[in-house]
Amino acid sequence: MTDKDAVTTKRWIRPLPERLINKIAAGEVIERPAAVLKELVENSLDAGATRIDITVEKSGTKSIIVADNGCGIDPDQIEIAFGRHATSKINNFDDLEHIASFGFRGEALPSVASVSRTRMVSKTAAADSGREIIVEAGVVQSVKPVAAPIGTTVEVANLFFNTPARKKFLKSEATESQHLTRNATALALSAPQAGFSYMINGRKLFTLTDQETDRKTRTARLLLGNNADQLFGVQSASEGMHVSAFLSYPMYCRRNQTGLYVFINNRYIRSQVIVHGVTSGYAELLERGHYPVGTVFITVDPAQVDVNVHPTKAEVRLSDERRVHDILHQAVKRSLREAGELPTPHVVGNATSIPHGFTVSEAVRRLKTAEPARSANDNPNLLRELYRDQAPPEPQSQSVEILSSAPEIESGQPIQTSSDHGPFDPERARYLGQFGGLYLLFSSGDNLFVVDQHAAHERILYEETLRVVDHGGAASQNLLFPVTIDLPADQYALYEEASEVLTASGFIVEPFGPRTVMLSAVPSALSRQSPEMLFVSIISDVGEHQRAGFDIKKSIAQSMACRASIMSGDKITEDEARALVVQLSRTENRHTCPHGRPITLKISRYELDVKFGRK
């Protein structure tokens, strides 16, 4: 290669053209039509609008129109608004530390205009007329005065017409509509002081007035079919932070996160840490993989939040994320207790000591090996004596005395139960029998109660195991011959972390090499199972539960209870069934098993009459 050829092929560093810069920026800011809607509505809110009308056609690819009654843009500023990094929200570096507006980067309008045909009409109160500007593919086509009301209307048409690759990667119209509707809903929730209307593909999905400023009412209106009774409130204030949330009771949960909206300083964000803080507050009332419906508003000092993490501003960075998580966890848990959903723990006698003599788990454990026609509890009065100081909490107007396992419904819809939550007295109810080798049937008054025997026994053993671990350790069954178990590195690390709780739970195990342990004894309740498989399974469960937010003690108790409880197919007598539900009624949480699944379903006579066409 000659020197002349080298000069010819040399890569020169040079600034990119403005239009190309805008198109590159559009790839970051404008991911899909929903991003356009979000940016435009946030501009309207920053302009002080009290009325915002959104109209979408063909899921955003044909047009997105956002009209507001905000302050408008001065005629001589309207063309500048489409310049890159042109904004009225910040002036200097210090403003980045105290951002109170939704927008501030000055990228939205030029990014949108570079991949669409954008028309804006705006008028201020001081102007004699409005001003219209049309920008196509980032190039200004015309600017002229027009008659217009005070405020701004932006119409984005033919989105991604000049970027076919981006248009090709859009999902189906139904999917894009879901994203658009979610953003419209989030923005309406974030600004209860503003009225909203939202029409997509010819259908008006909601209309909200600026008089509907109550956050709970708006949350119920948009997320739960206007049923505010399905929500409980959460309030918490601490140094530099305030939390206000409206969340659904456990029976109105969903199988995904689509019904949960999180806001920081009124900005809609995505944060798995905050979502986990909320869901962990439900504890065992919420089945794993389920999420509440509702809104979470967190107000903090803007200096503690970095919103300049991503061009879409959907992700933020908090200076003390763990503290926010813990405050949410405690606030949700406290509010559920006050609402009657988490029963307040009762104590036996004058402390939290374990009752002497016949323990709860001992009474039920016999169910596993009971002979036919024999009761697992030879002295039914003994359990009553153990818990004579306890009384079930009074049913609340919207609490769940008996949680219902609703039928399978379409993903994303609320799981609901009967609104009649009358008390279930297991000692007076009539036992009807066992169904499917798993469900115990009782009738009381005009209600039919269906109890999952495995879930009920699991709840009893779980709470008993926690009490035993807290008060000195469980009984162990020595193995005839100790077994050595080789563990993978990650499971051995879990064993080391959990060794104290394992010992208190009844395992006698010690290190026997770099990644080997020697197991000499197992909890008595689990002595009939293969010791090696049992130990490895429990260690695996600890790892899985830790990832879901459980501490080690609860993880081990949950795993042991699941393996020691009666299973589907185990036949039990009427006396055994009654002993089981009586003991269940004495637990701290008789609504759900440790995994969060409901234990009891109630079907009212009225519901049956409706099914049979008698109502």
URHUZI-V994024 format. One record per helix or strand. SS is the DSSP state (H for helix, E for strand). FROM is the first residue (numbers start at 1). TO is the last residue. If there is no record, write none. Layout:
# URHUZI-V994024
SS_FROM_TO ; SS_FROM_TO
This chain:
# URHUZI-V994024
H_3_9 ; H_18_29 ; H_33_46 ; E_51_57 ; H_58_60 ; E_63_68 ; H_80_82 ; H_93_98 ; H_108_114 ; E_117_123 ; E_130_136 ; E_139_146 ; E_151_157 ; H_164_168 ; H_173_190 ; E_195_200 ; E_203_208 ; H_215_223 ; H_228_230 ; E_231_238 ; E_241_248 ; H_250_252 ; E_254_254 ; E_260_264 ; E_267_269 ; H_272_281 ; H_283_285 ; E_291_291 ; E_294_300 ; H_302_304 ; E_305_306 ; E_317_318 ; H_321_339 ; E_348_348 ; E_351_351 ; H_360_368 ; H_380_386 ; E_430_435 ; E_439_444 ; E_447_452 ; H_453_470 ; E_476_486 ; H_489_504 ; E_508_511 ; E_516_523 ; H_524_526 ; H_531_547 ; H_552_564 ; H_574_585 ; E_592_592 ; E_598_598 ; E_600_604 ; H_605_611
